[in-house]
């Protein structure tokens, strides 16, 4: 027995239960799947829509920040918009694709961002990524990148799917129970009805009928089914009849719809073109208002500002936002030029708003925010809508510069009229168009006699001098002419003048004429001859004066330096005298103090020996031990010797400085030529100026074997001091000064080299000129090297200089060992 025969032989109730359960299970499963799928699709759409809304909102709010490169404002926009959502990462990219601002949720790990095209979205396993361009006025300024965490939402979907399947399972169990209870009453009629239905479904035979076995609900259902089959059969026949007519109507309606679609598409294209035109016009108008040099203000019917362009706001001293909504008259037209009040009923702007008449004005002033005024010319034009005046447009220009130029022209005209030089102005045909009073006085013509005449009327009939036509040709070729020439007056006499001719150009840089100025040289020539004679005499006298001045300046420099060195010497001698006495006391007292301390320590040692041998020591010397521990007697014994030694060294150092000061100044005796150790002089000088050197440089001595030389020691020390101080001042931060000495034949040399800035080659030849210095004001007098040069010359020696920029400078002083005694 096969499966079909087994199913057919089974009780119909069991078959009905099986069929019902299978159908119910399939339906419940399908509905569950559909509900879960529908929820998933709806959730995806809603999530993408929300993310795109967030991206659009961020783009709209962050576009100004990106335009003005305000990174903090852009970051604040990101945090404000996405801070309370499921978005875990939000990034703003600029036009070049660089990160402009970013917000990352706490605890969210940093990773690689998925590659997503602009204005799109991407679902990954647990993320949704959305990107949108940042647009402003049709221009792309960057891209918004948003990343949302989907794991929480996935958990909600799984819970919803589980609940749906549990509900379906419950419905399935209830259905099983109901089928087992109700199948008995309807099995047979249903089986019959099922058979007829299968026949109708398979064969499309609507003439078959279901047998009716009773009048219960199943029988009524069978009768109704038979009636339905009859109706379907009749409807099929009617449909067959009307099929052809319906196809014709469908074709006609399709054609109408196509035509309507075409018209609609054309209308949409026209509307889009109109919108683009309006947007372009708005943009162009905004650009005109932004770039206009004139101030432009629009007011409503009450005189309140509606729009103020940047030029107007700048001239008034306000921000445009401060002016919008405020009354124009009380803001910048409340007073006249003299400061008196300007009544509203007299205001041209208000009058134009009332009567619609265009008004122009040039003699008034507008007032700035700070209370200052500026002259203007302006035009008031009414704004009309549907025949009614709704406001006013005021276009104005600041004419301060124009008035200043007019005043300048008036001053120039007055200056030309009052000039002592004769001035003549011609056109390009060289016809006179203006002469000043000096011209009329010099040549004897009146303005009426020469205006309109050719400039050639001033020509002197002598071929030696250039005529007016020739001078203007030279000016045209070279740009100007200047020279002495002859011009004829009204009385026919020839007048020697200094003539200057220049080209006159108009505002388009085109030549519009010539201008000539003439100075009468008649008296000047006589004065020049006398001046030349006087100049010869003065030249001779000046030569003598220059020679005397040079000698006087040299003597003055020597005198100043001698006085300065004498003052320094007196000061050094005074200081040495005042210091020597107390230093002597200190030195003597320190010696005595050392002896006393030695004696005290000896006594203290004797007491300690007695202390060690005394019986019951701890009871007798308890207080002494406590005092010795308190004052640390062992440390005092050791430290007192060190203190005395340091004090002795300090006194010896002061004594050495005092002696160096005395040696440097030599004030104790009259200055005489004496044999002197050069090294001793250098060391004394170094000791005196050591405070100037020790913080800036290291001093290296490379002394050779030198004999004593005949010299003036204090003056020679001054040379060494000038060279060493100059070397130190040429070192900017930290450097090195090297002092070398040597002997060649009957001469010795002393060399001072530094690692300073070096001396420019163009300054080398001026180093020893009096008062020449490259130091800042207050840092040098320019006398040091000049005085040093004279001292070395006095010693019958010379100074050599070698310098390299950036490497340093070396001075070498050559001195004879023995001075030649000059005969009286």
C-alpha positions in Angstrom: 0.0 0.0 0.0 1.5 3.4 -1.0 1.3 6.7 0.8 -1.6 8.0 -1.3 -3.8 5.0 -0.6 -2.9 5.2 3.1 -3.8 8.9 3.2 -7.1 8.3 1.3 -8.1 5.4 3.6 -7.3 7.5 6.7 -10.2 9.1 8.6 -11.2 12.5 7.0 -11.0 14.2 10.4 -7.4 13.3 10.8 -6.7 14.5 7.3 -8.5 17.7 8.0 -6.5 18.2 11.2 -3.2 17.5 9.4 -4.1 19.9 6.5 -5.3 22.6 9.0 -2.2 22.3 11.1 0.2 22.4 8.2 -1.6 25.4 6.7 -1.6 27.2 10.0 2.0 26.4 10.7 3.0 27.7 7.2 0.9 30.8 7.6 2.3 31.6 11.1 5.9 31.0 9.9 5.3 33.2 6.8 3.7 36.0 8.9 6.6 35.8 11.4 9.2 36.0 8.7 7.3 38.9 7.0 7.0 40.8 10.3 10.6 40.3 11.2 11.7 41.3 7.7 9.4 44.3 7.6 10.7 45.4 11.0 14.3 45.0 9.8 13.6 47.0 6.6 11.7 49.7 8.5 14.5 49.9 11.0 17.2 50.3 8.3 15.3 53.0 6.6 14.6 54.9 9.8 18.2 54.6 11.0 19.6 55.8 7.6 17.0 58.7 7.6 18.0 59.7 11.1 21.7 59.6 10.3 21.3 61.6 7.1 19.2 64.2 9.1 22.0 64.4 11.6 24.6 64.8 8.8 22.5 67.5 7.1 22.1 69.4 10.4 25.8 69.3 11.1 26.6 70.4 7.5 24.2 73.4 7.8 25.6 74.5 11.2 29.3 73.8 10.5 29.5 75.4 7.1 30.2 79.0 8.4 32.8 77.6 10.8 34.6 75.8 7.9 34.5 79.0 5.8 36.1 81.0 8.6 38.4 78.2 9.7 36.8 78.2 13.2 37.9 74.7 14.4 36.6 75.1 18.0 33.1 76.1 16.8 33.0 73.1 14.3 34.0 70.7 17.1 31.3 72.2 19.4 28.7 71.7 16.6 29.7 68.0 16.3 29.5 67.5 20.1 26.1 69.3 20.4 24.4 67.4 17.6 25.6 63.9 18.1 26.5 63.9 21.8 23.2 62.2 23.0 22.8 59.8 20.0 24.1 56.3 19.1 26.7 58.0 16.9 30.2 57.0 18.2 32.3 58.9 15.7 31.7 62.1 13.8 34.2 63.8 11.5 34.3 67.0 9.4 36.6 66.9 6.4 37.6 70.0 4.5 37.8 70.3 0.7 41.2 68.6 0.6 39.9 65.6 2.6 41.8 66.6 5.7 40.2 66.3 9.2 38.7 69.7 10.1 37.0 68.7 13.4 36.1 65.4 15.1 34.0 64.0 17.9 34.5 60.5 19.2 32.3 58.9 21.9 34.0 58.0 25.2 35.4 54.4 25.3 35.0 54.1 21.5 38.3 52.7 20.1 40.0 54.5 17.3 40.2 52.5 14.1 40.3 52.7 10.4 37.3 54.4 8.8 35.5 52.5 6.0 35.8 53.9 2.6 32.4 55.5 1.6 31.6 57.8 -1.3 30.4 61.3 -0.5 26.5 61.5 -0.1 26.0 57.8 0.6 25.8 55.2 3.4 27.3 51.8 4.2 26.2 49.0 6.5 28.9 46.9 8.0 28.6 44.0 10.6 28.0 46.3 13.5 28.2 49.8 12.1 26.3 52.2 9.9 28.4 54.9 8.1 26.8 57.9 6.4 28.5 60.7 4.5 27.1 64.0 3.3 28.7 67.0 1.6 28.8 70.3 3.4 27.0 72.8 1.1 26.6 76.6 1.3 25.1 78.6 -1.6 25.6 75.7 -4.0 29.3 75.3 -3.1 30.9 72.2 -1.5 33.0 73.2 1.5 33.7 69.7 2.9 32.2 66.3 4.0 30.4 65.1 7.1 31.3 61.6 8.2 29.0 59.8 10.8 29.5 56.3 12.3 26.7 54.7 14.4 27.0 51.6 16.6 24.3 49.0 15.6 25.0 46.4 18.3 22.3 47.7 20.7 19.7 47.9 17.9 20.6 44.3 16.7 19.9 43.1 20.2 16.5 44.7 20.2 15.7 43.1 16.8 16.7 39.7 18.1 14.4 40.1 21.1 11.5 41.2 18.9 12.1 38.2 16.6 12.1 35.8 19.5 8.9 37.2 20.9 7.2 36.9 17.4 8.2 33.2 17.1 7.0 32.4 20.7 3.6 34.0 19.9 3.4 32.0 16.6 4.1 28.8 18.6 1.2 29.6 21.0 -1.2 30.3 18.2 -0.2 27.0 16.6 -1.0 25.1 19.7 -4.4 26.8 20.0 -5.2 26.0 16.4 -4.4 22.4 16.9 -6.8 22.2 19.8 -9.6 23.9 17.8 -9.2 21.7 14.8 -9.4 18.6 16.8 -12.7 19.8 18.3 -14.5 21.2 15.2 -13.4 19.0 12.4 -16.1 16.4 12.8 -19.1 18.7 11.9 -17.6 20.0 8.7 -15.4 17.2 7.4 -17.7 15.7 4.8 -19.2 18.9 3.3 -15.8 20.4 3.2 -14.4 17.4 1.5 -17.1 17.7 -1.2 -16.5 21.4 -1.5 -12.8 20.9 -1.7 -13.2 18.5 -4.5 -15.3 20.9 -6.5 -12.9 23.7 -5.8 -9.9 21.6 -7.0 -11.8 20.9 -10.2 -12.7 24.5 -10.8 -9.1 25.6 -10.0 -7.5 23.1 -12.2 -9.8 23.2 -15.2 -11.2 26.7 -15.0 -14.6 25.1 -15.4 -17.1 27.3 -13.8 -20.1 25.2 -15.0 -19.5 22.5 -12.3 -21.6 22.7 -9.1 -21.2 21.4 -5.5 -23.8 18.8 -4.4 -25.9 20.2 -1.5 -26.7 17.6 1.1 -28.4 19.7 3.8 -29.4 23.2 4.9 -26.9 23.8 7.6 -24.1 26.3 7.3 -22.0 24.0 5.1 -24.9 23.5 2.8 -25.5 27.2 2.7 -21.8 27.6 1.9 -22.1 25.0 -0.9 -25.1 26.8 -2.3 -23.3 30.1 -2.1 -20.3 28.6 -3.8 -22.6 27.4 -6.6 -24.1 30.9 -6.9 -20.6 32.3 -7.0 -19.6 30.0 -9.8 -22.7 31.0 -11.8 -21.8 34.7 -11.3 -18.2 34.1 -12.3 -19.3 32.2 -15.4 -21.6 35.1 -16.3 -18.8 37.7 -15.6 -16.3 35.8 -17.8 -18.7 35.9 -20.6 -19.2 39.7 -20.0 -15.5 40.3 -19.7 -14.9 38.5 -23.0 -17.4 40.8 -24.6 -15.9 44.0 -23.2 -12.2 43.0 -23.5 -11.7 44.6 -26.9 -13.4 47.9 -25.9 -11.3 48.1 -22.7 -8.1 47.7 -24.6 -9.0 50.7 -26.8 -9.8 52.8 -23.8 -6.5 51.8 -22.1 -4.5 52.8 -25.2 -6.3 56.2 -25.4 -5.7 56.9 -21.7 -2.0 55.9 -22.0 -1.6 58.4 -24.8 -3.2 61.2 -22.7 -1.0 60.4 -19.7 2.1 60.5 -21.9 1.1 64.0 -23.2 0.4 65.2 -19.6 3.8 63.8 -18.5 5.6 65.7 -21.3 3.9 69.0 -20.4 4.7 68.4 -16.7 8.3 67.7 -17.5 8.5 70.9 -19.6 6.9 72.9 -16.8 9.4 71.5 -14.2 12.4 72.4 -16.5 11.1 75.9 -16.9 10.5 76.3 -13.2 14.0 75.0 -12.4 15.5 77.4 -15.0 13.5 80.3 -13.4 14.7 79.3 -9.9 18.3 79.2 -11.1 17.9 82.6 -12.7 16.5 84.0 -9.5 19.3 82.5 -7.4 21.9 83.9 -9.8 20.3 87.4 -9.7 20.2 87.3 -5.9 23.9 86.3 -5.8 24.8 89.0 -8.3 22.9 91.6 -6.4 24.6 90.5 -3.2 28.0 90.8 -4.8 27.1 94.3 -6.2 26.1 95.4 -2.7 29.2 93.9 -1.1 31.6 95.4 -3.6 30.0 98.8 -4.2 32.2 101.7 -3.2 29.1 103.9 -2.5 27.1 103.6 0.7 23.7 102.0 0.0 20.9 101.9 2.6 17.3 100.9 2.2 14.6 102.0 4.7 11.0 101.0 5.2 8.1 103.5 5.1 8.8 104.5 8.7 12.5 105.3 8.0 13.9 102.3 9.7 16.9 100.5 8.1 16.1 97.3 6.2 19.5 96.8 4.5 22.9 98.4 4.9 25.8 97.5 2.6 29.4 97.1 3.9 30.6 100.5 2.4 27.8 102.3 4.2 28.4 100.5 7.5 32.2 101.3 7.2 31.6 105.0 6.6 29.1 105.3 9.5 31.4 103.3 11.8 28.8 100.7 12.7 28.3 97.0 12.0 25.5 96.5 9.5 23.6 94.4 12.1 23.7 97.4 14.5 21.9 99.6 12.0 19.1 97.2 10.8 15.8 98.1 12.4 17.0 101.5 13.7 15.7 104.9 12.6 17.9 106.4 9.9 17.3 110.1 10.7 18.1 109.8 14.4 21.2 107.6 13.6 23.1 109.6 11.0 21.0 112.6 9.8 20.0 114.2 13.0 22.0 117.5 12.7 23.2 119.9 10.0 26.8 120.7 9.2 26.9 123.5 11.8 25.7 121.1 14.5 22.2 122.6 14.7 19.3 120.0 14.8 17.8 118.8 11.5 14.0 118.6 11.7 12.5 115.4 10.3 10.0 117.4 8.3 12.9 119.0 6.4 14.7 115.7 5.8 14.9 114.8 2.1 14.9 111.1 2.9 11.6 111.3 4.7 10.2 113.7 2.0 10.9 111.1 -0.7 9.1 108.4 1.4 6.1 110.7 1.6 5.8 112.0 -1.9 7.8 109.5 -4.0 10.0 112.3 -5.6 13.6 111.5 -6.3 15.9 113.9 -4.5 19.6 114.7 -4.9 21.8 116.7 -2.4 25.4 117.7 -2.2 25.6 120.3 0.6 24.8 118.2 3.6 26.7 116.0 6.1 26.0 112.5 7.6 27.1 111.6 11.2 29.3 108.7 12.2 28.9 106.5 15.3 31.6 108.5 17.2 29.8 111.8 16.7 32.0 113.1 13.8 30.5 114.2 10.5 31.6 113.8 6.8 30.3 115.7 3.7 28.3 113.7 1.3 26.4 113.8 -2.0 23.4 111.4 -2.1 20.3 110.4 -4.0 17.0 109.4 -2.4 14.9 107.0 -4.6 11.4 105.7 -3.5 10.6 102.0 -3.4 7.1 101.3 -4.8 5.0 98.1 -4.7 1.6 97.9 -6.4 1.5 101.7 -6.7 2.2 102.3 -3.0 5.5 103.7 -1.5 6.9 101.1 0.8 10.4 102.6 1.5 13.4 104.5 0.2 16.8 103.7 -1.2 19.6 106.2 -0.3 22.9 105.9 -2.3 25.6 108.3 -1.0 29.3 109.0 -1.5 31.8 110.5 1.0 33.2 113.6 -0.8 35.8 114.5 1.8 38.7 113.7 -0.5 37.0 115.6 -3.4 36.6 118.7 -1.3 40.2 118.4 -0.1 41.3 118.1 -3.7 39.3 121.2 -4.6 40.8 123.2 -1.8 44.2 121.9 -2.9 43.5 123.1 -6.4 42.5 126.5 -5.1 45.7 126.8 -3.0 47.7 125.7 -6.0 46.0 128.3 -8.2 46.7 131.0 -5.6 50.4 129.8 -5.3 50.8 130.1 -9.1 49.2 133.5 -9.1 51.5 134.7 -6.3 54.6 133.0 -7.5 57.6 135.3 -8.2 58.4 133.2 -11.3 56.7 133.8 -14.6 54.4 130.9 -15.4 52.8 130.3 -18.8 50.4 127.4 -19.7 49.8 126.4 -23.4 47.8 123.8 -25.2 49.2 121.1 -27.5 49.2 123.7 -30.4 51.4 125.9 -28.2 48.8 128.6 -27.9 48.8 130.5 -24.6 45.8 129.7 -22.3 47.1 131.2 -19.0 49.8 133.5 -17.7 50.3 134.5 -14.0 50.9 138.1 -12.8 54.7 137.6 -12.6 54.7 136.8 -16.4 52.8 140.0 -17.1 55.3 142.1 -14.9 58.3 140.4 -16.5 57.3 140.7 -20.2 55.0 143.8 -20.0 51.9 142.0 -21.5 48.4 141.8 -20.1 46.6 138.5 -20.0 44.1 139.7 -22.7 47.0 140.5 -25.0 48.7 137.0 -24.9 45.9 134.5 -24.2 45.1 132.7 -27.5 48.4 133.9 -29.1 51.3 131.5 -30.0 54.1 131.2 -27.5 56.4 132.1 -30.4 55.7 135.8 -29.8 58.4 135.6 -27.1 61.0 134.5 -29.6 64.3 136.6 -29.8 65.5 137.0 -33.3 68.9 135.5 -32.5 70.0 132.0 -33.5 72.1 131.5 -30.4 69.3 130.6 -28.1 66.5 128.0 -28.5 63.1 129.4 -29.4 59.9 128.3 -27.7 59.0 125.7 -30.3 62.4 124.0 -29.9 62.2 123.9 -26.1 58.8 122.3 -26.2 60.0 119.7 -28.7 62.9 118.8 -26.3 60.4 118.6 -23.4 58.2 116.3 -25.5 61.1 114.0 -26.4 62.9 114.0 -23.0 59.9 114.6 -20.6 61.2 118.0 -19.5 63.6 120.9 -20.5 65.6 123.2 -18.2 68.2 125.8 -19.2 69.1 129.4 -19.7 67.7 131.2 -22.8 66.6 134.6 -24.1 62.9 135.7 -24.4 61.6 139.0 -25.9 59.4 141.4 -23.9 56.6 143.6 -25.2 59.1 146.5 -25.5 61.4 144.4 -27.7 64.2 144.0 -25.2 65.8 140.5 -24.7 65.5 139.1 -21.3 67.9 136.4 -20.0 65.8 133.8 -18.1 66.1 130.3 -16.6 63.5 128.3 -18.4 61.9 125.1 -17.2 59.4 123.4 -19.6 57.3 120.3 -18.6 54.5 118.3 -20.2 51.0 118.5 -18.9 48.9 115.3 -19.0 45.1 114.9 -18.4 43.3 112.2 -16.3 43.8 109.7 -19.2 47.6 110.3 -19.3 47.2 112.0 -22.6 49.3 115.1 -23.4 47.1 118.2 -23.0 49.7 121.0 -23.2 52.9 122.4 -21.7 53.8 124.5 -18.7 56.8 126.8 -18.5 58.4 128.7 -15.6 60.8 131.5 -16.2 63.1 133.2 -13.7 64.8 136.6 -14.6 68.5 136.0 -14.5 69.6 139.6 -15.2 70.3 140.6 -11.6 71.4 137.0 -10.8 74.2 137.2 -13.4 75.6 140.3 -11.8 75.4 138.7 -8.4 77.0 135.5 -9.8 80.0 137.4 -11.0 80.5 139.0 -7.6 79.9 135.7 -5.9 82.6 134.0 -8.0 85.1 136.6 -7.0 84.1 136.2 -3.4 84.2 132.4 -3.7 87.8 132.5 -4.8 88.6 134.6 -1.7 86.6 132.3 0.6 88.1 129.2 -0.9 91.6 130.4 0.1 90.4 131.4 3.5 88.6 128.1 4.0 91.7 126.1 3.2 93.6 128.0 5.9 90.7 127.5 8.3 90.5 123.8 7.6 94.2 123.3 8.4 93.9 125.3 11.6 90.7 123.4 12.5 92.4 120.1 12.0 95.3 121.1 14.2 92.8 122.5 16.8 90.7 119.3 16.8 93.8 117.2 17.3 95.0 119.3 20.1 91.5 119.3 21.7 91.4 115.5 21.5 94.8 115.3 23.1 93.7 117.7 25.8 90.5 115.9 26.5 92.2 112.6 26.8 95.0 114.1 29.0 92.4 115.6 31.2 90.4 112.4 31.4 93.5 110.3 32.2 94.6 112.9 34.7 91.1 112.7 36.4 91.3 108.9 36.3 94.8 109.1 37.7 93.8 111.4 40.5 90.9 109.2 41.3 93.0 106.1 41.2 95.6 107.7 43.5 92.9 108.9 45.9 91.4 105.4 45.9 94.8 103.8 46.4 95.6 106.2 49.2 92.3 105.7 51.0 92.4 101.9 50.6 96.1 101.5 51.5 95.7 102.6 55.1 92.7 100.4 56.1 94.2 97.5 54.2 97.4 98.0 56.2 95.4 97.8 59.4 93.5 94.8 58.3 96.7 93.0 57.2 98.4 93.7 60.5 95.3 92.8 62.6 94.9 89.6 60.7 98.4 88.6 61.5 97.9 89.4 65.2 94.5 87.7 65.1 96.2 84.6 63.7 98.7 84.6 66.6 96.0 85.1 69.2 93.9 82.3 67.8 96.9 80.0 67.8 97.5 80.8 71.5 93.8 80.2 72.3 93.9 76.8 70.6 97.1 75.9 72.5 95.4 76.9 75.8 92.3 74.9 74.8 94.5 71.8 74.0 96.1 72.1 77.5 92.6 72.3 79.2 91.5 69.2 77.2 94.6 67.3 78.5 93.8 68.3 82.0 90.2 67.3 81.4 91.2 63.8 80.3 93.3 63.1 83.4 90.9 64.6 86.0 89.1 62.1 88.3 85.3 61.9 88.2 85.4 63.7 84.8 81.8 63.2 83.9 80.5 65.0 87.0 83.0 67.9 86.7 82.8 68.6 82.9 79.2 67.8 82.1 78.3 71.4 81.3 81.6 71.9 79.4 80.9 68.9 77.2 77.4 70.1 76.5 78.7 73.6 75.5 81.4 72.1 73.3 78.9 69.9 71.5 76.5 72.9 71.1 79.1 75.2 69.5 80.9 72.3 67.5 84.3 73.2 68.8 86.0 70.7 66.5 84.5 72.4 63.4 85.5 75.9 64.7 89.1 74.8 65.1 89.3 73.6 61.5 87.2 76.5 60.0 88.9 79.4 61.8 92.2 78.6 60.0 90.5 78.5 56.6 88.8 81.8 57.3 92.1 83.5 58.3 93.8 82.1 55.1 90.9 83.4 52.9 91.1 86.8 54.6 94.8 87.0 53.9 94.3 86.1 50.2 91.5 88.8 49.9 93.8 91.5 51.4 96.6 90.5 49.1 94.2 90.7 46.1 93.0 94.2 47.1 96.7 95.3 47.6 97.5 94.0 44.1 94.5 95.9 42.5 95.6 99.1 44.3 99.1 98.7 43.0 97.8 98.0 39.4 95.7 101.2 39.6 98.8 103.2 40.6 100.9 101.6 37.9 98.1 102.2 35.3 97.7 105.9 36.1 101.3 106.8 37.1 100.0 109.8 38.8 102.6 109.7 41.5 105.3 111.2 39.3 105.4 113.4 36.3 105.1 111.5 33.0 108.6 110.8 31.6 110.1 108.4 29.0 111.3 105.4 31.0 112.3 101.8 30.2 109.2 99.7 30.9 108.2 96.0 30.8 105.4 95.7 28.2 104.0 92.5 29.8 103.7 94.2 33.2 101.7 97.1 31.6 99.4 94.6 29.8 98.8 92.6 33.0 98.1 95.8 35.0 95.6 96.9 32.3 93.9 93.5 32.3 93.6 93.6 36.1 92.0 97.1 35.9 89.4 96.2 33.2 88.9 92.6 34.2 85.3 93.2 35.3 84.6 94.4 31.7 86.0 91.2 30.2 85.4 88.3 32.5 81.7 87.8 31.7 82.1 87.9 27.9 85.4 86.3 26.9 88.3 84.1 27.8 91.7 85.8 27.7 94.6 83.8 26.3 98.2 85.1 26.7 100.9 84.0 24.3 103.9 86.2 25.4 107.3 86.2 23.7 110.6 87.3 25.1 110.6 91.1 25.2 113.2 93.6 26.5 112.2 96.7 28.4 111.3 99.5 25.9 111.4 103.3 26.2 107.9 104.6 26.6 105.3 106.7 28.4 103.8 103.8 30.5 100.4 105.4 31.3 99.8 106.3 27.7 100.9 102.9 26.4 98.5 101.3 29.0 95.7 103.5 27.6 96.4 102.0 24.1 96.2 98.5 25.6 93.0 99.3 27.4 91.3 100.7 24.3 92.2 97.7 22.2 91.1 95.2 24.9 87.7 97.0 25.6 87.0 97.3 21.9 87.7 93.6 21.5 85.3 92.7 24.3 82.6 94.9 22.9 82.8 93.3 19.5 81.9 89.9 21.0 78.1 89.4 21.2 77.8 86.5 23.6 80.9 84.6 24.6 84.2 84.5 22.8 88.0 84.6 23.1 90.6 87.4 23.2 94.2 86.4 22.4 97.2 88.6 23.4 100.5 87.8 21.6 103.9 89.6 21.8 107.1 89.3 20.0 110.3 91.0 18.8 111.7 91.6 15.3 115.0 93.3 15.2 114.9 96.6 17.1 111.1 96.6 17.3 108.6 94.8 19.5 105.0 94.1 18.6 101.8 93.5 20.7 98.9 91.8 19.0 95.3 91.8 20.3 92.9 89.4 18.5 89.2 88.7 19.1 86.5 86.3 17.8 83.9 89.1 17.5 81.8 90.3 14.6 84.6 91.7 12.5 84.8 95.1 10.8 83.3 95.8 7.3 86.1 96.5 4.7 84.6 99.9 3.9 85.1 101.0 7.6 88.8 100.0 7.9 90.1 103.2 6.4 88.1 105.3 8.9 88.9 103.4 12.1 91.5 106.0 13.3 89.4 109.1 12.3 88.4 111.2 15.3 84.7 110.6 16.3 84.2 107.7 13.9 82.3 104.9 15.5 79.8 102.1 14.5 78.5 101.7 18.1 75.0 102.8 19.1 74.5 106.2 20.6 75.8 106.3 24.2 78.1 103.3 23.7 81.2 105.1 22.3 82.6 108.5 21.3 84.8 107.5 18.4 88.0 108.8 20.1 89.5 105.6 21.5 91.3 104.4 18.4 92.1 107.9 17.3 93.9 108.7 20.6 95.6 105.3 20.5 96.8 106.0 17.0 98.3 109.3 18.1 100.0 107.7 21.1 101.6 105.0 19.0 102.8 107.7 16.4 104.2 109.6 19.4 106.2 106.5 20.2 107.4 106.4 16.6 105.4 103.2 16.0 102.5 102.0 13.9 99.2 100.1 14.2 98.1 97.4 11.7 94.5 96.0 11.4 93.3 92.7 9.9 89.6 91.8 10.1 87.1 89.3 8.6 83.4 89.6 8.9 82.0 86.9 11.3 85.5 85.7 12.3 87.0 88.6 14.2 89.6 91.4 14.2 93.3 91.6 15.0 95.2 94.8 15.9 99.1 94.7 15.9 101.0 97.6 17.6 104.7 98.0 16.5 107.0 99.9 18.9 110.7 100.7 18.8 112.8 99.4 21.7 114.7 102.6 22.0 113.4 106.1 21.3 115.6 108.5 19.3 116.2 111.7 21.3 115.2 114.7 19.2 117.6 117.7 19.3 116.3 120.8 20.8 
